[in-house]
Amino acid sequence: MLNFKPIPPSDGSELAVSAITNARPDRPFVVAQLGQSLDGRIATPTGESRWINRDAALDHVHRLRAAVDAVVVGIGTALADDPILNVRRVPGRNPARVVIDPNHRLPENARCMCPVDGAPRLVIRGSDGTIANGVETVRVDRDVTTGDGRTSMCPRAIVDALFQRGYRKLLIEGGATTVSAFINAGVVDRLHVLVAPVILGSGKTGLDLAPIARLAEAHRPETDVYVLADGDVLFDCKLKARGT
């Protein structure tokens, strides 16, 4: 079900974030976000993705960061974009910065691991290894999730490990593979999809979830829709995390 919100565009982003700030304190609350084109692309065939979305959508991502305890990215995003993962475009505090790094590929000089603002920095791994000074290693078991035998970190175990450390509200910011894995695992409460009015025609698509045989098996979440100030559209999808 789609709920179109008749409110000023400048207020839609803040209203969508209110579900995070008002989340129950006794369990993890996980929000994931993707920015994409009208035809569902998150990057061109060459990998270029900055910037598909416009200023209001970028402001929204920073507003999400300010509302959570920790922002989480996969190693692919950390290497490709070298993001800072702090709050710059809106008022608010910086969340803890977390990188899922199963194979110890994260360089010590990654910008998100720099101790510039006092925010905690964590790396999720399956084993101990060299890490930058002041960065915490969180040990999580690997979980076989693909038919070709590839292994990845278990999303539910990651959420539980971070919750035990006091990080209750989590933003899974990217990339698409990481967001898809967390949705497949049933641990995402809300999915924010930011759609820009642009058509790429080719390139990398967003979500890649477990295949279904029939339309009756498709996700049809209740969704609030907000048109942002400069024309991008925010879909705030209410996913029901399994086991809750």
C-alpha positions as CSV (number, residue, x, y, z in Angstrom):
1,M,0.0,0.0,0.0
2,L,1.3,3.4,-1.0
3,N,0.6,6.4,1.3
4,F,1.2,9.7,-0.4
5,K,1.9,12.4,2.2
6,P,0.4,15.8,1.4
7,I,3.1,17.8,3.3
8,P,5.6,20.5,2.2
9,P,8.6,18.8,0.4
10,S,11.0,20.3,2.9
11,D,9.4,18.4,5.8
12,G,9.1,14.9,4.2
13,S,12.6,13.8,5.0
14,E,12.3,14.8,8.7
15,L,8.9,13.0,9.0
16,A,10.4,9.8,7.5
17,V,13.3,9.9,10.0
18,S,10.9,10.2,13.0
19,A,10.2,6.4,12.9
20,I,13.9,5.9,13.7
21,T,14.0,8.4,16.6
22,N,10.8,6.9,18.1
23,A,11.9,3.3,17.7
24,R,11.5,0.9,20.7
25,P,14.6,0.9,22.9
26,D,14.5,-2.8,23.8
27,R,15.5,-4.2,20.3
28,P,17.6,-3.3,17.3
29,F,16.1,-1.0,14.7
30,V,17.7,-1.2,11.3
31,V,17.1,1.1,8.4
32,A,18.7,0.6,5.0
33,Q,18.9,3.1,2.1
34,L,19.5,3.1,-1.6
35,G,19.7,6.0,-4.1
36,Q,18.8,5.1,-7.7
37,S,17.5,6.3,-11.0
38,L,13.9,5.9,-12.3
39,D,14.9,2.7,-14.0
40,G,16.4,1.2,-10.9
41,R,20.1,1.9,-11.6
42,I,22.6,2.8,-8.8
43,A,25.6,3.4,-11.1
44,T,26.6,3.5,-14.8
45,P,28.3,0.5,-16.4
46,T,31.6,2.1,-15.6
47,G,30.7,2.4,-11.9
48,E,30.0,6.1,-11.7
49,S,27.4,6.9,-9.2
50,R,28.1,10.4,-7.9
51,W,25.6,12.0,-8.0
52,I,22.5,10.2,-9.2
53,N,20.4,11.9,-6.5
54,R,20.3,15.6,-5.8
55,D,20.8,17.8,-2.8
56,A,17.6,17.1,-0.9
57,A,18.3,13.3,-1.1
58,L,21.8,13.7,0.1
59,D,20.6,15.9,2.9
60,H,18.2,13.0,3.8
61,V,21.1,10.5,4.0
62,H,22.9,12.8,6.4
63,R,19.7,13.2,8.4
64,L,19.5,9.4,8.7
65,R,23.1,9.3,9.9
66,A,22.4,11.8,12.6
67,A,19.4,9.7,13.8
68,V,21.2,6.4,14.3
69,D,23.9,5.1,16.6
70,A,26.0,3.5,13.9
71,V,26.3,3.7,10.1
72,V,27.3,0.4,8.3
73,V,28.9,-0.1,4.9
74,G,30.3,-3.1,3.1
75,I,34.0,-3.3,2.1
76,G,33.1,-2.7,-1.6
77,T,31.6,0.7,-0.8
78,A,34.5,1.5,1.5
79,L,37.0,0.8,-1.2
80,A,35.2,2.3,-4.2
81,D,33.9,5.5,-2.6
82,D,36.2,6.0,0.4
83,P,33.3,7.7,2.3
84,I,33.7,9.7,5.4
85,L,30.3,8.6,6.8
86,N,29.9,11.6,9.2
87,V,27.2,14.2,9.4
88,R,28.0,17.4,7.4
89,R,24.9,18.5,5.5
90,V,22.5,18.8,8.4
91,P,22.8,19.5,12.2
92,G,23.4,16.5,14.3
93,R,26.0,14.2,15.9
94,N,28.2,11.8,14.1
95,P,27.3,8.1,14.5
96,A,29.8,5.3,15.0
97,R,31.3,4.2,11.6
98,V,31.3,0.4,10.8
99,V,32.8,-1.4,7.9
100,I,32.1,-5.1,7.1
101,D,35.5,-6.4,6.0
102,P,35.5,-10.2,5.9
103,N,38.9,-10.5,4.1
104,H,40.9,-7.7,5.8
105,R,40.9,-5.5,2.7
106,L,40.3,-2.2,4.4
107,P,43.3,0.1,4.3
108,E,44.4,1.8,7.6
109,N,44.1,5.2,6.0
110,A,40.5,4.8,4.9
111,R,38.7,8.1,5.6
112,C,35.9,6.5,7.6
113,M,38.5,5.1,10.0
114,C,40.2,8.4,10.7
115,P,39.9,9.7,14.3
116,V,38.8,13.2,13.3
117,D,35.6,13.7,15.3
118,G,35.8,11.3,18.2
119,A,33.1,8.9,16.8
120,P,33.7,5.2,17.4
121,R,35.2,3.2,14.5
122,L,34.6,-0.5,14.1
123,V,35.5,-3.2,11.6
124,I,33.4,-6.4,11.3
125,R,35.6,-9.4,10.6
126,G,35.7,-13.2,11.0
127,S,39.2,-13.2,12.5
128,D,41.7,-11.0,14.2
129,G,44.2,-9.0,12.2
130,T,46.0,-5.7,11.9
131,I,43.8,-2.7,12.5
132,A,44.3,1.1,12.8
133,N,44.9,2.5,16.2
134,G,41.7,3.1,18.1
135,V,39.6,1.0,15.8
136,E,37.6,-1.9,17.4
137,T,37.5,-5.3,15.7
138,V,34.2,-7.1,16.1
139,R,34.4,-10.8,15.5
140,V,31.4,-12.3,13.6
141,D,31.1,-15.8,12.1
142,R,30.8,-16.1,8.4
143,D,27.6,-17.4,6.9
144,V,27.3,-19.2,3.5
145,T,24.5,-17.4,1.7
146,T,25.0,-18.0,-2.0
147,G,24.6,-21.0,-4.3
148,D,28.2,-20.9,-5.6
149,G,29.7,-21.4,-2.2
150,R,30.8,-17.8,-1.5
151,T,30.8,-16.7,2.1
152,S,29.7,-13.5,3.7
153,M,29.2,-12.1,7.2
154,C,25.9,-13.0,8.8
155,P,23.7,-9.9,8.9
156,R,21.8,-11.0,12.0
157,A,25.0,-11.7,13.9
158,I,26.3,-8.3,12.9
159,V,23.1,-6.6,14.2
160,D,23.2,-8.6,17.4
161,A,26.9,-7.9,18.0
162,L,26.5,-4.1,17.5
163,F,23.3,-4.1,19.7
164,Q,25.3,-5.8,22.5
165,R,27.8,-2.9,22.2
166,G,25.1,-0.3,22.6
167,Y,24.5,0.5,18.9
168,R,20.7,0.0,18.8
169,K,19.7,2.1,15.8
170,L,21.7,1.1,12.6
171,L,21.8,2.6,9.1
172,I,22.9,0.2,6.4
173,E,24.1,2.7,3.9
174,G,25.6,0.6,1.2
175,G,26.4,-0.8,-1.1
176,A,23.6,-2.7,-2.9
177,T,25.0,-6.1,-2.1
178,T,25.2,-5.3,1.6
179,V,21.7,-3.8,1.7
180,S,20.3,-6.8,-0.2
181,A,22.0,-9.2,2.2
182,F,20.5,-7.5,5.3
183,I,17.0,-7.5,3.6
184,N,17.4,-11.2,2.7
185,A,18.2,-11.9,6.3
186,G,15.0,-10.3,7.5
187,V,16.7,-7.8,9.8
188,V,15.7,-4.5,8.1
189,D,12.8,-2.6,9.7
190,R,12.7,0.3,7.1
191,L,14.0,0.7,3.6
192,H,14.5,4.2,2.3
193,V,14.7,4.3,-1.5
194,L,15.6,7.7,-3.0
195,V,14.6,7.9,-6.6
196,A,16.0,10.6,-8.9
197,P,14.1,11.7,-12.1
198,V,16.8,10.4,-14.4
199,I,17.0,7.4,-16.7
200,L,20.4,5.7,-17.1
201,G,19.3,2.9,-19.4
202,S,22.0,0.6,-18.3
203,G,24.4,0.0,-15.4
204,K,24.3,-1.6,-12.0
205,T,20.9,-2.3,-10.5
206,G,20.0,-1.8,-6.9
207,L,18.5,-4.7,-4.9
208,D,19.4,-8.3,-5.7
209,L,17.2,-10.4,-3.4
210,A,16.5,-14.2,-3.2
211,P,14.5,-15.2,-6.3
212,I,10.8,-15.9,-6.2
213,A,8.7,-18.1,-8.4
214,R,5.3,-16.2,-8.1
215,L,4.2,-12.6,-7.7
216,A,2.3,-13.7,-4.6
217,E,5.8,-14.1,-2.9
218,A,6.8,-10.5,-3.7
219,H,7.5,-8.0,-1.0
220,R,4.6,-5.5,-0.9
221,P,5.5,-3.3,2.1
222,E,3.3,-0.5,3.4
223,T,5.1,2.6,2.0
224,D,5.0,6.3,2.7
225,V,5.9,8.4,-0.3
226,Y,7.5,11.9,-0.1
227,V,8.4,14.3,-2.9
228,L,11.6,16.1,-1.7
229,A,12.2,19.8,-2.3
230,D,14.2,19.4,-5.6
231,G,12.1,16.6,-7.1
232,D,13.7,13.4,-5.9
233,V,11.1,11.0,-4.4
234,L,11.6,9.1,-1.1
235,F,9.9,5.8,-0.6
236,D,9.9,4.9,3.1
237,C,9.1,1.1,3.1
238,K,8.0,-0.6,6.3
239,L,9.7,-4.0,6.2
240,K,8.7,-6.4,8.9
241,A,11.9,-8.0,10.3
242,R,11.4,-11.8,10.7
243,G,11.5,-13.1,14.2
244,T,10.0,-9.9,15.7
